Amino acid sequence: MSRIKELRKVVGSKLRESITDAEKLESAYAHLYGVSLAATVIAEKRGENSELASMAAMLHDIAAYVNGTYDDHAHRGADMAKEILLRNALAKPKEIDIICSAIYHHDDKLMKDEPLDEVLKDADVMHHTFNDLTKPVKEKELARYLALRQEFGLPVQE
């Protein structure tokens, strides 16, 4: 079984243990799978490691879902992701560092970080914005949203 499939099983188990509301559980799955797919596409386009990007995306909000709060979820999520990856032998130490860096930095959309960190930030923004085009784009995500539209050759909507 591929690492990403194994990771999805582990994440799914954590989600089902932590979220009892069916609608919230469905939303969590949709977001993690959506960001994972977006991260894969963005990483492929930019010549980055799409498997690691997908893995980081599957774990990026795990702390928020497990703890029920977004308070410091990126930093807590990096620690939780490291534990999950080590316990399940899903990545080598250097890969874990790359994945956890992306998770640690993913909430700081205004800063520029390492290339895979940027992939995860942009994938998160892509899912937040393209998942429901009727919602206004958050101010902290606007520059990334516009840059993504340009990068993918999409018209910039006013």
Secondary structure, DSSP 8 states (H G I E B T S, - for coil): --HHHHHHHHHHHHHHHH---HHHHHHHHHHHHHHHHHHHHHHHHHTS-HHHHHHHHHHTTHHHHHHT--TTHHHHHHHHHHHHHHHTT-S-HHHHHHHHHHHHHTT-TTS---HHHHHHHHHHHHHHHHT-TTS---HHHHHHHHHHHHHTT-----
